[in-house]
Structures are given as structure tokens and as C-alpha cells.
Amino acid sequence: MSDKKPSRGFQGAVLKLLRAGDYRLTVTGKRQISPHYLRLSFNAGGMLADRPPHPTMWIRMWFADGDKLHQRGYTLVDPDPEADTVDIEFALHEGIASRWAQNAQPGDTIEATVLGSNFSLPEPPPAGYVIVGDTASLPAINSLLKAIGDAPARVFLEAQHEDDKQLPVARSTGVVWVDRKNAGEALVQAVKSAAFDASDHFGWVACDNRTTRAVSKVFREDYKIPRKSIKAQAYWVA
């Protein structure tokens, strides 16, 4: 067996040049939220003292695959800087990150990098929000909903599985679940069919790359949301 440390490759080299912050997270707990959704609790290894959390804040976690490490982005859930603890939620599917999360036990460690997460709530506050995502971005959406308090919000969520619709959402009204069909087209159509003049609203979308682009276009053309009032970020590649 080789003692060679897995390599982060080109991405890791770039992040090092950009002086990204590296931390070691330690698993402290594990909870199955649904058959396809898992929450892990971590000691944050000093990360939250160095990097004050903001709404939708995400980190890059490094998962080993043979002699290479691959990064995946995950949103911080319930970060507690005073206790230096944080949770991470995993939408389970085939892949190295899901496998690692399912096998993780208290005491296991994983490397994490902080760079690129830079969202702040719009000022002045908009008249409301139109928020679109899926189970991968649900932690970020919950973070955003908690941050905006009782501000009006319409939320569209894409479900990969029927049990996804039972996942906890930080808003009891104005939430529409849409079954994933035709590579996200059903979600785009649902958002489009509910369009109204939202020129004084803020649009937030994080889905797969193609759906994110399509919803962004709907925000601009059908909801009349100015480009500067849209935050769009692809969370995964379809």
C-alpha cells in the first residue's frame, strides 16, 4: 500500500495560489433526514472563527478517489462560530461525496477550503424574493429564508424523489415542489407559468447548470427582474 498523500491536482494548485483558507473538519454526528438525504455534524477546526458565516455560505470539501482528491461545494448548515460547529447536508446519489458521507463515522476527518462564497442580502431590501432550487441547494435556500425573515418569498423546489417533498423547508407557505422531468424542463415551466411583474424583487436560483441558465432567463424576460437583482449559481452539472 502506498503512503503517498492523495493529490488535489490543478484545482488545488490554483486555490493555493489564490490563498484559499484550508481547514480540517471532524465528524461529530450523523442523522438520516430521509432515504436520500443525510446530515453530518462537524467540529469546524477553527474555520468559523477565521471566516464569519454569511447567508448561503459554502465551502469546498475534498473527497478521495484513489490517489486523487476531488472538490465538491456544500453549504454551511446552522454554523455556530462560538462553538465552532457546523452541519453539512448531503443529497444522496451515486458519487464519491455521497459514498463518503454514508460511510462517515464520528472521529473521521475531511479537508475543506474556503474561497469564492461572497453573498450578502440586497440593500435596500427588495419587495420580495423569487427563489428556485433543488435538494442540492436546499441548505442554501433555507439559509437565505432564515436570513430574510418574514419578507415575501415564492420558492420553487425540484424533487428527484417523492420523499424529497418531505424535507424541512424554512418557510411553510409559498413553497412549490416540482418533480424533475426532462432534465429540469418541468421546473423551468413551473417558474415561467407563475410569472408576474417582479421588477422590484430579487431572484435567486441554484440548480444544475442548464436549468440555472434557463431560470435566469425567465427571471429577466418573464418576471422583469433586473440582471443586477439576480443571483444565479449552478450547483451541479446535468
C-alpha positions as CSV (number, residue, x, y, z in Angstrom):
1,M,0.0,0.0,0.0
2,S,1.3,3.4,-0.9
3,D,1.8,6.1,1.7
4,K,1.5,8.8,-0.9
5,K,-0.9,11.5,0.0
6,P,-3.8,12.0,-2.5
7,S,-3.3,15.0,-4.8
8,R,-5.6,17.9,-5.2
9,G,-4.4,18.3,-8.8
10,F,-4.7,21.5,-10.8
11,Q,-7.7,22.9,-8.9
12,G,-5.8,22.6,-5.6
13,A,-2.8,24.4,-7.1
14,V,-5.0,27.2,-8.3
15,L,-6.7,27.6,-4.9
16,K,-3.4,27.6,-3.2
17,L,-2.2,30.4,-5.4
18,L,-5.4,32.3,-4.5
19,R,-4.5,31.9,-0.9
20,A,-7.7,30.0,0.0
21,G,-8.1,29.0,3.6
22,D,-7.7,25.3,4.4
23,Y,-9.2,23.6,7.4
24,R,-9.8,20.1,8.7
25,L,-13.3,19.2,9.8
26,T,-14.0,16.4,12.2
27,V,-17.3,14.4,12.1
28,T,-19.2,14.5,15.4
29,G,-22.6,13.2,14.5
30,K,-24.8,11.8,11.8
31,R,-28.5,11.9,11.1
32,Q,-30.6,10.4,8.2
33,I,-33.1,13.1,7.3
34,S,-34.8,11.0,4.5
35,P,-33.8,7.9,2.4
36,H,-32.0,10.3,0.1
37,Y,-30.8,13.0,2.4
38,L,-28.2,12.9,5.1
39,R,-26.9,15.4,7.7
40,L,-23.4,15.3,9.2
41,S,-22.3,17.4,12.1
42,F,-18.7,18.6,12.4
43,N,-16.2,20.4,14.6
44,A,-15.1,23.2,12.2
45,G,-11.4,23.2,13.1
46,G,-11.3,27.0,13.7
47,M,-12.9,27.8,10.3
48,L,-15.8,29.8,11.7
49,A,-13.5,32.0,13.8
50,D,-11.5,32.9,10.8
51,R,-14.4,33.2,8.3
52,P,-17.6,34.8,9.8
53,P,-20.6,33.0,8.2
54,H,-22.9,34.7,5.8
55,P,-26.3,33.6,4.3
56,T,-25.8,30.7,1.8
57,M,-22.1,30.4,2.7
58,W,-20.4,27.4,1.1
59,I,-17.1,25.6,1.3
60,R,-15.2,23.2,-0.9
61,M,-14.8,19.7,0.6
62,W,-12.1,17.3,-0.7
63,F,-13.1,13.7,-1.3
64,A,-10.5,11.0,-2.0
65,D,-10.8,8.8,-5.1
66,G,-7.8,6.6,-5.4
67,D,-4.7,8.8,-5.5
68,K,-6.7,12.0,-6.3
69,L,-8.8,14.4,-4.3
70,H,-11.9,16.0,-5.9
71,Q,-13.7,19.0,-4.5
72,R,-17.4,19.5,-4.1
73,G,-19.2,22.6,-2.8
74,Y,-21.5,22.3,0.2
75,T,-23.5,25.0,2.1
76,L,-22.9,25.5,5.8
77,V,-26.0,24.5,7.9
78,D,-26.5,26.1,11.3
79,P,-22.9,27.3,11.7
80,D,-22.1,28.2,15.3
81,P,-18.9,30.3,15.5
82,E,-18.9,30.3,19.3
83,A,-19.0,26.5,19.5
84,D,-17.0,26.2,16.2
85,T,-19.5,23.6,14.9
86,V,-21.4,23.3,11.7
87,D,-23.6,20.8,9.9
88,I,-23.5,19.7,6.2
89,E,-26.4,18.2,4.3
90,F,-25.9,15.7,1.5
91,A,-28.4,14.9,-1.2
92,L,-27.5,11.3,-1.8
93,H,-26.8,9.9,-5.3
94,E,-24.0,8.0,-6.9
95,G,-20.7,9.7,-6.4
96,I,-17.6,10.0,-4.2
97,A,-19.1,12.6,-1.9
98,S,-22.3,10.6,-1.2
99,R,-20.3,7.4,-0.6
100,W,-18.0,9.2,1.9
101,A,-21.0,10.8,3.8
102,Q,-22.8,7.5,4.0
103,N,-19.7,5.7,5.4
104,A,-18.6,8.6,7.7
105,Q,-18.4,8.0,11.4
106,P,-17.6,10.3,14.4
107,G,-13.9,11.0,14.5
108,D,-13.5,10.9,10.7
109,T,-11.9,14.0,9.2
110,I,-12.0,15.8,5.9
111,E,-10.2,18.7,4.4
112,A,-12.2,21.8,3.4
113,T,-11.3,25.0,1.6
114,V,-13.0,28.4,1.9
115,L,-12.9,30.6,-1.2
116,G,-15.5,32.1,-3.6
117,S,-18.5,32.3,-1.3
118,N,-19.5,36.0,-1.2
119,F,-23.2,36.6,-1.0
120,S,-24.9,39.4,1.0
121,L,-28.5,40.3,1.3
122,P,-29.5,43.1,-1.2
123,E,-29.8,46.7,0.1
124,P,-32.2,48.3,0.2
125,P,-34.4,45.3,0.8
126,P,-36.4,44.2,-2.2
127,A,-40.2,44.0,-2.3
128,G,-39.8,40.2,-2.2
129,Y,-37.9,37.2,-3.4
130,V,-38.3,34.5,-6.1
131,I,-36.2,31.6,-5.2
132,V,-35.6,28.4,-7.3
133,G,-33.5,25.4,-6.4
134,D,-33.4,21.7,-5.7
135,T,-32.3,19.3,-3.0
136,A,-28.6,20.1,-3.6
137,S,-29.3,23.8,-3.0
138,L,-32.0,23.4,-0.3
139,P,-29.5,24.1,2.5
140,A,-28.6,27.4,0.9
141,I,-32.3,28.2,0.3
142,N,-33.0,27.5,4.0
143,S,-30.1,29.7,5.0
144,L,-31.5,32.5,2.7
145,L,-35.0,32.1,4.0
146,K,-33.9,32.4,7.6
147,A,-31.8,35.5,6.8
148,I,-34.7,37.4,5.1
149,G,-37.1,36.7,8.0
150,D,-40.8,37.4,7.1
151,A,-40.0,39.1,3.7
152,P,-42.3,37.8,0.9
153,A,-40.9,34.9,-1.0
154,R,-42.0,32.4,-3.6
155,V,-40.0,29.2,-3.6
156,F,-39.8,26.6,-6.3
157,L,-38.0,23.3,-5.5
158,E,-37.3,20.4,-7.7
159,A,-37.7,16.9,-6.3
160,Q,-35.7,14.0,-7.6
161,H,-37.6,11.6,-5.4
162,E,-41.1,11.6,-3.9
163,D,-39.7,11.7,-0.3
164,D,-37.8,14.9,-1.1
165,K,-41.1,16.7,-0.7
166,Q,-41.0,15.9,3.0
167,L,-37.6,17.6,3.6
168,P,-37.8,20.5,6.0
169,V,-38.1,24.0,4.4
170,A,-37.6,27.1,6.5
171,R,-40.9,28.6,5.2
172,S,-44.3,26.9,5.5
173,T,-46.1,29.0,2.8
174,G,-45.3,29.9,-0.8
175,V,-43.3,26.7,-1.5
176,V,-44.0,24.7,-4.6
177,W,-42.4,21.3,-5.2
178,V,-41.9,20.2,-8.8
179,D,-41.0,16.7,-9.9
180,R,-37.8,16.6,-12.0
181,K,-38.7,15.8,-15.6
182,N,-37.0,16.2,-18.9
183,A,-33.7,17.4,-17.4
184,G,-35.3,20.2,-15.4
185,E,-37.7,21.5,-18.1
186,A,-40.7,20.9,-15.7
187,L,-39.2,23.2,-13.1
188,V,-38.5,25.9,-15.7
189,Q,-42.0,25.7,-17.0
190,A,-43.5,25.9,-13.4
191,V,-41.5,29.0,-12.7
192,K,-42.4,30.5,-16.0
193,S,-46.1,29.8,-15.6
194,A,-46.2,31.6,-12.3
195,A,-44.6,34.8,-13.6
196,F,-45.7,38.2,-12.5
197,D,-44.2,41.7,-12.7
198,A,-41.4,41.2,-10.1
199,S,-39.2,44.1,-11.3
200,D,-38.9,45.2,-7.6
201,H,-38.0,41.7,-6.4
202,F,-34.7,39.7,-6.1
203,G,-34.3,36.5,-8.0
204,W,-32.1,33.7,-6.6
205,V,-31.5,30.4,-8.5
206,A,-29.2,27.4,-7.9
207,C,-29.9,24.2,-9.8
208,D,-28.0,22.2,-12.5
209,N,-26.1,24.3,-15.0
210,R,-28.7,24.2,-17.8
211,T,-31.7,24.8,-15.5
212,T,-30.0,27.6,-13.8
213,R,-29.4,29.4,-17.1
214,A,-33.0,28.8,-18.2
215,V,-34.5,30.1,-15.0
216,S,-32.2,33.2,-15.1
217,K,-33.6,34.0,-18.5
218,V,-37.2,33.5,-17.2
219,F,-36.4,35.9,-14.3
220,R,-35.2,38.6,-16.8
221,E,-37.8,38.1,-19.5
222,D,-41.0,37.0,-17.7
223,Y,-40.5,38.4,-14.2
224,K,-38.8,41.5,-15.4
225,I,-36.2,41.2,-12.7
226,P,-33.1,43.4,-13.5
227,R,-29.9,41.4,-14.1
228,K,-28.2,43.2,-11.1
229,S,-31.0,41.8,-8.9
230,I,-30.4,38.2,-9.8
231,K,-28.0,35.8,-8.1
232,A,-27.6,32.6,-10.2
233,Q,-25.1,29.8,-9.5
234,A,-25.0,26.3,-10.9
235,Y,-24.7,23.8,-8.1
236,W,-24.1,20.8,-10.3
237,V,-23.7,19.7,-14.0
238,A,-26.6,17.9,-15.6
